[in-house]
Amino acid sequence: MSILPKTVAGTPISSEQEQYLDGFFAGMKNRGLSFSDAAPEDGPKPKRKLTVEEQIKQDLNPFDALPELRAKAKTNTAPEKEDIFRFKWNGLFWLAPVHEGYMCRLRIPGGEITTDQLRELASIADDIASGYLQLTTRNNLQLRIIQPKDTLELLQRVEACGLKSRGSGADNLRNFTSNPASGLDPYELIDVLPYIHDLAHMVQNSAEFYDLPRKFNISYDNGGLIGVAEDTNDIGMRAVKMDGKVYFRILLGGVTGHKEFAEDCGFLCKPEDSVDVCAALTRVWMQNGSRASRSKSRMIYLIKEWGYKKYIEEAQKLLGFDLIPLDESKLEVIEKPRKPHPQIGAYPQKQQGLNYLGIYVPVGNMPTEDARAIAEIADEFGNGELRLTIFQNLLIPNIPDEKLDAARTALTAAGIGYEASYIRGGAAACTGSRYCKYASADTKGNTMSLIDYLESKMTLDQPINIHTTGCPHSCAQHYIGDLGLLACKVKVDDQPDPVEGYHVFVGGGFGAGKKKLGRQLWKSVPAGPALNEKVEALLKAYLEKRENNENFQSFTTRHSVEELDALASPVTA
């Protein structure tokens, strides 16, 4: 007996419609399907809990907010609350209440940039921004204080010179970092730049990667002289050698602002598979990471919930090949020289007769006249290429032996440094309160004042890294510095308002053999003389009481914080 209806909405169905429905339901029956398979569950479905940010994305895709950006540009109007978040997809960050303007963050995979691109960025900074470029801790560049009316010109000029800002902020994959001397370093195991660029191409052309639960970091380490802090990323690919072949050791879950390093997941992958592995690992987090809590929206929290075993099993389901189990006993020990702050100064390349020269940029602030001078020198003595580092400086590669001294002379004449003390060379600082609403102190200014003071009081014969960050977001990663400074406000008895100050951490480090989170030594030390003198006393105690010429991290690690505090007695004249 037919179960077909005779009428639809009171209108008799035709013979043609009856034949079509007969065929349709017969096909469903042959596939084992019935109306019960499509029946709704009893009661209304519970609403999925989402953060405010997730709801903003659902209401309007951030890339569809370009008409609003254009309208704001036409009237030179500040963005509304929702668009402050959405415009980050174009790399634009509203700076209010510190400044009524935007910061633009670029995407420069692996830090590779040309002299022509650097010149154009300098021109943009002069024409419509603040007159300087800011080098970041992700092989990257930022421009600051762009008025709403200038945003379209900015984006168009950035794209016209072959660079991008798309997806450089908010819930996206951030700039992919790698060793700045990759492809040049005679000690590297593999040139990782081809994989960085392949990964960047895939992500930039795949819409799925522009809706993550929150930001996500990926880094490749080539095993060479200049580190890249791959173990501070959500995914770190670390080059290793086994049975005469190079593989990538897969590290997962790094976010040092949450006191977490990326740890071995127990597997290796072939270099040619690494981009697909990164994609699969990212997709697992995209599909399962929390969208109900911003504070828990990082890969490490899903790993804590599942464990590495389940996380890798889920990634394997998305891959068409097996990952290689890690057997540490089979890994070859690779010897390489230890160089203090190898991102600064001249080093021979693997290419015979060529050198790269690391330029010192004080805490990443580069005036546009310096940018143009560096571009001219790189053209004259190099080949028009530049490399940005995670240490807020840059390299000029491919300088012939016979031109190296002349390149140094030209830099000196331009007032640009290629040398730095063991105190100065490892200093990094976030943007600070001059331009960031989250920061509690002028991190860059305070860091330079501290360095100047320390250099006037002592000379170190081993390098230290000083990392200064303005807020718990930890953009300058204070937990991994030999000295880590986290800005705060401090109440001083004789002053009505709180002053800038810092919580001080010691003993941090990153990379194989040095990975360690700093311990808090002092709380709420006012910036200026109080901070300067405490750090001076600590470093002098290190010089006087260290054993066997040990480094600062080793010295602080073998002492309790109480012992270190006692050693750092007030400096007397």
N, C-alpha and C positions, 0 to 999 in steps of 0.2 A: 504494500500500500504506500502511495506517495505521501511524503511528509512536506511537500512543497506548499507554500501559501498560494491561495487562489487570487488574493488581492494584495496590493501594497498601497497603504494610505487610502484605502477605499476604492482604488482603481484596479479593475481586473487585469491580470498579467496576460501578455500575448503569448501565442504558441512559440514564437522565437525566444522570448524571455524564459519560458518554461524549459525549452531545450537547453539553453545556456546554463540554467541553474541545475538541471539534471546532471550535466557534464561536470559542473563545478563540484557538486557534492559527491559525485562518484570518485573524482580525483582525490578529494579529501579522505574518503573512506579507504581508498587504495593505499594511502600513505599512513593509515592508522590514526587519523585525526578526526575529532568531532567537536561540536560546539562546546562541550564540557572543558576542552583544553583551553579555550579562550574565556572561560567564565571568570568574572571578577571575584576576588577574594571577599569574604564576608567583612563588611565594615569598611570605612575609609582607610586608605593607606596613610601611615604616619608620615608627617613631613620630615624631610631630611634636614638635620640641623646644620646650618652653614654660618660661617663668620660673615661679618659685614662685607669684607672684601670679596668673598665668594659670591655674595648676593649681587654686588656691584657688577661683577663679571657676567653673571647670568642675565642681569637686566639689559646690558649692552656690551657686546664684545668691544674690548678696549681699542682694537684697530678700526672699529666702526665709529669711533669718536672723533675722527679727523674733521668732520664738518664743524664740530664744536670748537676744536682747536683753531680752525680757520676763522670762525666767528669771533673768538676771543682775540685773535691777532688783529682782525680788522678794527676792533674797538679798543685795542690795547687794554684788555680787561683781565683781571686775575681769574684763575679757574675756580669753579665751585668744588665742594668737598669731593664728590664722586669723581670728577674729572681730574683732580689732583692725583688720584690713584690711577685712573685710566691713562693719563698722558705719560706715565712712566713706561708704558709699552713702546713709546717712541723715544725713550731715553731722556725724557724731560722731568725734572724734579723741582717742584715749587719750594722755594727757600724761606718763605714767610714763616714766622715773624722776623727772622734775621734780616732778610732782604726781600723786596718786592720784585722778584725775578726768578728765573729758572737756572738750574744747573743742567748741563747736557753731558751725559756719560756715553762714551763711544763703545763700539765693539771692535777690538783689534786682536783677532785670534793669534795667540802666541807672541804678541807684541811686535810683529813685523810691520814696519811702516817705512815709507819712502821720504826722501828729503822734500820732494814736491808736496807731498801730503802734509808734512810738518809745517812748511811755509804757508800753505793755505789755512791750516788751523791757526797759525799765528795771525794771519790776516783777519780771520773771522773773530778771533779774540780781541783784536784791536778795533775792528769795525763795530761789533755789536755785543761784545762781552767785556770782561774786566781787564784785558790787557796782559793776561798771563795764562799759561797752561798748567794744569795740575796732573802730575804723574801719580798713579795709584798703585796699590799693592796687588793688582791683578793684570800686570803687563798692559796697562791701559792709560787713557787720557780723559780728562774732564775739562769742560769750559764752564765758567760761572758768571752769574748775574746777566741773564738774557731777558730782555723785556718781552712781554707777550706779543707785541707787534713785530718782533724780529724772529719769532720761532720758525715761521715757514721759510724765511731766507736761510736761517741756520740749517734746517734739515736738508734743504735743497743743495746748499753748498757742501755740506758734509758728504752727501751722496754723489755729487758731481766729481769730487776728488777721489772717489773709489772707496770711501769708508762708510760705516753704518752706525746707527744708534738703535736700531730696531731690536726690541726685546732685551735691552741692557739693564732693565730694572724690574722691580715688582716680581710677579710670580713666573719667572722665566729662568732659563739657563744663562748664567752670567758669563762674562768673558772667559774663554778657555785659555788656561795658562800653561806655559812650558818654559824650559830653560832658555834664556835669551841667546845663548851661544849654540843652540841646537843646529847641527849641520856644520859647525865651525870648530867645535871643541874636540881636541885630539884624544880626550879621555872618555868621551861619550860612548855608550854601547850602541846607540841607534839614534838617527835623526828623527825626532818625533814630530817635526813640523808638518810633514805630509798627512799624518793622522789628525793633527789639530785642524788643518784646513778641510779635510774630508768631513770631520765631525761638524765643523762650523757650517759647511755647505748643506749637510743633511738637515741640521736644525733650522737654519734660516729658511729652508724651503719646505718645511713640514709644519702645518698649522697645529698639529697635536701638541707640539712642544711649547706652545705659547699659553698653556693653561695648566700650570703646575699648582700643587697645593701651596707652595711658597718658593723662594729662590733656591737655586741648585748650582753647585760648583763642581767642575771637572778639571783635573790637571794631569798632565803627562810629564814624567821625569825621565831624562835620557841617561842618568847615571853619571853625568859629567861634573865639572868643577863648580858651576854656579847652581845652587839648589833652587827648588821651586815650591817647597813646602807642600808637596803633594798629599801629605798625610793630614793636612788641615782641610781637605776638600771632601765633599760628599762621595765623590769617586776619585781615587788616585790610581793612575797607571804608572807603576814604577818598573823601569827596565832592569831585568836581571838576566843572568846567563846560566844555562843548564845544558849539559851534553854538547857544548860548543855552539849552541843556538841561543838567540836572544828572545825572551818572552817578556810579557808584562805581568807583574805581580799585582793582583787586584786588591786595592784597599777600599774599604767602605765605611761611611758614617762619620766623617770628620766635620766638626763644627766647634772650633776652639772657644768661641764665645759662650758655648754651652758646656765647656770643659770636656770636650770629646775629641779624640784623635781618630782618624780613619784607621781601622785595623784590618789585618789580613782576613779575607773571607775564606781562605783555604784553597784558592785556585789561581791558576795562571791562564793566560790566553796568548795565542799567537798575535804578533803585531797586526797582521792583515785582518784579523777578526776583531780587533779592539774597538773599533767604532760601533760595530753591531752589538758588541757586549755592552758598551756604554749606553746605547739606545735601549737595550732590553732592561738593563738595571734601572734606568730612568723611568721606563714605562711601568715597571712594577710599582715604583713609588707613586707615580702619577695616578695609577688605578686604585691604590690602596692606602695612600697617605692620608692623614687627617685633614679634613676641610672644615672641621668644627672648632679647631683651636689653633690660633696662629703660633702660640708658644710651643706646640707639639708638632708643627708642620715642617719637620725636617726628617730626612731619611733615617737618622739615628734612632728616632723614636719608634719607627716601624720595625727596625731591626731589634730594638729592645723588646718589643711585643712578640715578634716572631722568632728571633734568633737568626744567625747567619745561614744555618742549614736550610730553613724554609725559604728564606729570601732568595738564595741561590736556586733552589728547586723551582720557584716561580719564574725566575729569569730563564732557566733552562727550557721551560715550556715555550718560551718565545723565540728561542734560538734553534737553528737547524743543525747545530753541531754541539759537541760536548766540550765543556771547559776542562782544563788539565789540572788534576789534583796537584797541590803543592807538596813537594817533598824537600824540606829545607836542607837535608843532608846532601842533596844532589846539586845544590846551587854553588856556582863557582865564586870564590872570593876575588873581587876585583880591586886591585891596589891602584890608588891614585893619590897624588900629593894633596896635602891639606894646605890651602891657601887662605890667608886672612882676607875676608871681604873681597872675593875674586870678581865681584861685579864692578870694581873700581880699579883702574890701571890697565896697563898693556899686557896682553898675553898672546903667544903664538897660536895660530890656527892650525888645524890639520892640513889645510892647503899650504903647501910649501911656499915660504917667503911672504906669507900674509899674517896680519895680526888684527885682533879686535882691541879697542880702547874704551874702557868703561869711564863714563863721565859722571862726576859727582854733582848731583842736583840737591841742594839743601832741602831736606824733608819734602821733596817732590815739587816745590814751587819753581816754575820756570817762566821768567819774563819773556815776552815775545821777542825781544831783541836777542836774548840768548838762544832761543829756538832758531832764529834765522842764522845766527852765527854758526851754530852747530850744523845746520843744513849746508851752509857754504863750505865748511871744513870737510864734511862727509863727502861732498861732491868733488872737492879738489884733491883730497888725499885717499878717499875710499871709492866706492862705486855707487853712491846714491842710496844706500840702504842704511836703515837704523833698526835697532832692537830695543824695545822697552823691557824693563825687568820688574819683578815683584818688590824690588827694594827701592822703588821710587827714583830710579835713575835710568840711564840708557847707555847703549853701546854703539860705537861706530865700528863696523866690521870691514874686513877686506882692505886694510891699509898695508901696502908693501913695506918691506923692511926698510928700504932706502927713503921712505917718506915718513916714517914713524916720528922721528925727531922733529921734523918740520910741522907735523900735525900737532904735537905737543906744544911747540912754540906758538902756533896759531891760536890754540885754545887759551894759553896763558895770556896772550895779547888781548884776547876778547874778554878776559876776566872770568874764564870758565875753568873749573878744576877737574883734574884727572887723577888726583891723589887726595887721600883723606887719612886722618889719624885713626888709630884703632878705637877711639871713642866716637869720632864723627862718622866714620864710614858705615857703621851699622845702624844708624838712627833712622827710624820711620815714625811718621805721625799722621793721624787722620786729619780731616779738614778742620776740626775744632770749631769753637764758638764764633769765629769770624764769619762763617758761612753756613753752619749747620745748627738747626734748632734743637737737636738732641744733646749737643755737647755742653758740658759744664765748665769748660776752660778753653783758653787759646792754646791748643795742643802744639801747634807748629811753633808759635812764638816762645812758649815755655820750654820746649825741647831745645831750640837753638840757644836760648839763654843758659840752660843747664849745661849744654855741650861747651859753650864758650867759657863758662866758669870752670868746669872740670879741666879743660885743656890749659887753663892758666895756673892750675894747681898741681898737675901731675902729667906723667907720660906713661901710658900703658904699653907693655911689650907683647900683649896678646889681645886679640879683638874681643869686643863685647857688642851685643846688639841691644839697643834701647828702643822699645816700642811704646809709643804714647797714644792712648786712645781717649776720646772725649766722653764716651758713654758705654753702658754695658753691651751695646751692639758689637763693640770690639772690632771696628773696621781695621785698625792697625794691629790687632791680635796681641794684646798686652800679655796674655798668658804664655806666649812662646818666646818672649824676650829674655835675655840674660837679666835685664832690668825691664820690668813692665810697669807702666804708669797708667792708672785708670782715673780719669778726672772725676772730681766731686766738688761740692761746695763745703767750705769749712768755716765754722763760727770762731772768730777770734775775739778775745775778751775786750780789747780796746777799740773795736770797730763795730759800727751799728749793723752793717750788712755782711752776710757771708762772703768770703773771698774764695778765689780759685785755689784748688788744692788737688792732691792726688793720693790714692791708695797705691802703695808700692809693693810690687811682686818681684821675686828673685828666682833664678834658676831654671827658667823656661828654655825650651829649645825645640827644634823640629828636624825631621829627616832621620835617616838610618843612624842609630847610635847616639842621637842627641834628643830624641823625642821625650819631652817632659813638660808638664804644666807647671808654671811658676807658682810658688807659695806666697801668700800675702805676708809681708814682713811688717809693714807699717800701715796704719789707717789714718786718713784725713790729715795729711801733711800739707800745710800751706805752700803754694808755689812761691818761688823766689828764694831768699836766703835760707829759710828753714829746710826746704827740699834740697837745695844745692849742697848745704853743709852736711846733711845726713848722707847723701849719696857719696860725697867726697870721703867722709869718714869710713864708709863701708868699703869703697874701692882701695883706700889706703890700708885698711886692715887686711884686705885680700893680698895686696902686694907684700905686706910684712909677714903674714902668717900662712901663706900657701905652702904646699908641700910638693917637691919635685916639679916645680914650675907648672903646676896644674892650672887648668883654665878656670874661669870664674864660675861656670856652671858646676864643675866638679867641687870647687871650694864651697859654694853655698849648699850643695846637696849633702855634703858630709857634716854640715852643722845644722842644729835646730834653729828655728826662727828666734828663740830666746837667746841662743848663743850669738847669733848674728847681730841682734839688737844690742847686746852687751858690747860686742866688738866695735860697733859703730858709735863710739862715744863722741861727744861734741868736740869739734876741731878747736884747738887752742892756737893762738898766734905764736 
